Protein backbone atom coordinates (compact mmCIF):
# COMPACT_ATOMS: atom_id res chain seq x y z
CA UNK A 1 0.00 0.00 0.00
CA UNK A 2 1.22 3.50 -0.74
CA UNK A 3 -0.04 6.85 0.51
CA UNK A 4 -1.65 7.51 -2.87
CA UNK A 5 -3.99 4.50 -2.67
CA UNK A 6 -7.57 5.52 -3.21
CA UNK A 7 -10.16 4.91 -0.54
CA UNK A 8 -13.34 3.32 -1.85
CA UNK A 9 -16.44 3.64 0.34
CA UNK A 10 -19.47 1.49 -0.38
CA UNK A 11 -22.48 -0.05 1.31
CA UNK A 12 -21.63 -3.30 3.06
CA UNK A 13 -22.74 -6.71 1.84
CA UNK A 14 -23.44 -9.88 3.80
CA UNK A 15 -20.10 -11.22 2.57
CA UNK A 16 -18.33 -8.38 4.44
CA UNK A 17 -19.74 -9.27 7.85
CA UNK A 18 -16.85 -11.43 9.04
CA UNK A 19 -14.33 -8.66 8.38
CA UNK A 20 -16.61 -6.02 9.90
CA UNK A 21 -17.07 -8.20 12.99
CA UNK A 22 -13.29 -8.39 13.41
CA UNK A 23 -12.96 -4.59 13.14
CA UNK A 24 -15.91 -4.17 15.51
CA UNK A 25 -14.15 -6.50 17.97
CA UNK A 26 -11.02 -4.31 17.78
CA UNK A 27 -13.08 -1.19 18.44
CA UNK A 28 -14.82 -2.73 21.47
CA UNK A 29 -11.48 -3.99 22.75
CA UNK A 30 -10.13 -0.41 22.62
CA UNK A 31 -13.18 0.89 24.46
CA UNK A 32 -12.59 -1.52 27.36
CA UNK A 33 -10.05 1.00 28.63
CA UNK A 34 -12.81 3.62 28.77
CA UNK A 35 -15.58 1.42 30.17
CA UNK A 36 -15.13 -2.12 31.49
CA UNK A 37 -18.75 -2.97 30.64
CA UNK A 38 -17.85 -3.50 26.98
CA UNK A 39 -17.83 -7.10 25.77
CA UNK A 40 -15.59 -7.39 22.69
CA UNK A 41 -16.48 -11.06 22.14
CA UNK A 42 -20.07 -9.97 21.41
CA UNK A 43 -18.84 -8.56 18.08
CA UNK A 44 -18.32 -12.08 16.73
CA UNK A 45 -21.61 -13.53 18.02
CA UNK A 46 -24.65 -14.52 15.97
CA UNK A 47 -26.56 -11.76 17.74
CA UNK A 48 -24.03 -9.18 16.51
CA UNK A 49 -24.28 -10.55 12.97
CA UNK A 50 -28.08 -10.18 13.08
CA UNK A 51 -27.64 -6.65 14.43
CA UNK A 52 -25.33 -5.72 11.56
CA UNK A 53 -27.57 -7.35 8.93
CA UNK A 54 -30.32 -4.91 9.98
CA UNK A 55 -28.03 -2.06 8.94
CA UNK A 56 -27.63 -3.65 5.52
CA UNK A 57 -31.33 -4.34 4.93
CA UNK A 58 -33.08 -1.30 6.47
CA UNK A 59 -33.35 1.69 4.11
CA UNK A 60 -33.01 4.14 7.02
CA UNK A 61 -29.81 2.52 8.28
CA UNK A 62 -26.40 2.37 6.69
CA UNK A 63 -23.47 0.05 7.20
CA UNK A 64 -20.63 1.27 5.00
CA UNK A 65 -17.14 -0.08 4.52
CA UNK A 66 -13.97 1.62 3.35
CA UNK A 67 -11.57 -0.32 1.17
CA UNK A 68 -8.01 0.35 0.12
CA UNK A 69 -6.72 -1.96 -2.60
CA UNK A 70 -9.79 -4.18 -2.09
CA UNK A 71 -9.07 -4.65 1.63
CA UNK A 72 -11.72 -3.50 4.11
CA UNK A 73 -9.92 -1.08 6.44
CA UNK A 74 -12.84 0.59 8.19
CA UNK A 75 -16.57 0.73 8.67
CA UNK A 76 -19.28 3.08 9.83
CA UNK A 77 -22.88 2.45 10.76
CA UNK A 78 -25.76 4.64 11.74
CA UNK A 79 -29.39 5.47 11.17
CA UNK A 80 -31.82 8.26 10.39
CA UNK A 81 -34.65 8.42 12.92
CA UNK A 82 -37.80 10.45 13.44
CA UNK A 83 -37.68 12.88 16.34
CA UNK A 84 -40.44 13.44 18.88
CA UNK A 85 -42.99 16.07 17.91
CA UNK A 86 -41.66 18.52 20.49
CA UNK A 87 -38.57 19.17 18.32
CA UNK A 88 -38.76 21.64 15.45
CA UNK A 89 -36.92 19.27 13.12
CA UNK A 90 -38.22 15.87 12.09
CA UNK A 91 -35.34 13.63 11.06
CA UNK A 92 -32.08 13.22 12.93
CA UNK A 93 -29.15 11.10 11.86
CA UNK A 94 -26.91 9.32 14.32
CA UNK A 95 -23.54 7.95 13.31
CA UNK A 96 -23.42 5.18 15.88
CA UNK A 97 -20.03 3.65 15.19
CA UNK A 98 -16.97 4.41 13.08
CA UNK A 99 -13.72 2.49 13.15
CA UNK A 100 -10.58 2.53 11.02
CA UNK A 101 -7.82 -0.07 11.36
CA UNK A 102 -4.76 1.37 13.12
CA UNK A 103 -2.46 0.95 10.12
CA UNK A 104 -4.79 3.02 7.93
CA UNK A 105 -5.47 5.99 10.18
CA UNK A 106 -4.43 9.43 8.97
CA UNK A 107 -5.23 8.60 5.33
CA UNK A 108 -8.70 10.20 5.26
CA UNK A 109 -10.56 6.90 5.64
CA UNK A 110 -12.65 8.14 8.58
CA UNK A 111 -13.46 11.36 6.76
CA UNK A 112 -14.57 9.42 3.68
CA UNK A 113 -16.80 7.17 5.79
CA UNK A 114 -18.25 10.22 7.55
CA UNK A 115 -18.86 11.95 4.20
CA UNK A 116 -20.75 8.88 2.94
CA UNK A 117 -22.92 8.87 6.06
CA UNK A 118 -23.63 12.61 5.67
CA UNK A 119 -24.76 11.99 2.06
CA UNK A 120 -26.94 9.08 3.19
CA UNK A 121 -28.48 11.26 5.91
CA UNK A 122 -29.22 14.14 3.56
CA UNK A 123 -30.87 11.74 1.09
CA UNK A 124 -33.26 10.83 3.93
CA UNK A 125 -33.91 14.49 4.77
CA UNK A 126 -32.09 14.51 8.09
CA UNK A 127 -31.39 18.03 9.26
CA UNK A 128 -29.04 17.19 12.13
CA UNK A 129 -26.30 14.63 12.62
CA UNK A 130 -25.15 13.52 16.03
CA UNK A 131 -22.40 11.30 17.34
CA UNK A 132 -21.53 10.22 20.85
CA UNK A 133 -18.07 9.83 22.28
CA UNK A 134 -16.78 8.90 25.69
CA UNK A 135 -15.67 12.02 27.55
CA UNK A 136 -12.29 10.37 28.10
CA UNK A 137 -11.73 9.62 24.41
CA UNK A 138 -10.00 12.90 23.60
CA UNK A 139 -8.63 11.59 20.30
CA UNK A 140 -12.16 10.96 19.03
CA UNK A 141 -13.51 14.23 20.42
CA UNK A 142 -10.72 16.18 18.71
CA UNK A 143 -11.37 14.28 15.47
CA UNK A 144 -15.08 15.15 15.47
CA UNK A 145 -14.43 18.77 16.39
CA UNK A 146 -12.03 19.09 13.43
CA UNK A 147 -14.90 17.95 11.22
CA UNK A 148 -17.13 20.71 12.60
CA UNK A 149 -19.07 18.88 15.31
CA UNK A 150 -19.76 20.85 18.46
CA UNK A 151 -20.78 19.75 21.93
CA UNK A 152 -24.57 19.88 22.10
CA UNK A 153 -25.61 17.93 25.17
CA UNK A 154 -24.04 16.01 28.00
CA UNK A 155 -25.15 12.47 28.81
CA UNK A 156 -24.92 11.37 32.42
CA UNK A 157 -24.76 7.73 33.44
CA UNK A 158 -24.90 5.70 36.63
CA UNK A 159 -24.12 2.03 37.08
CA UNK A 160 -27.08 0.22 38.66
Secondary structure by P-SEA (a helix, b strand, c coil): ccccbbbbbbbbcccaaaaaaaaaaaaaaaaccccccccccccccaaaaaaaaaaaccccbbbbbbbcccccccccbbbbbbccccccccbbbbcccccccccccccaaaaaaaaaaaaaaaaacccbbbbbbbccaaaaaaaaaaacccccbbbbbbcc
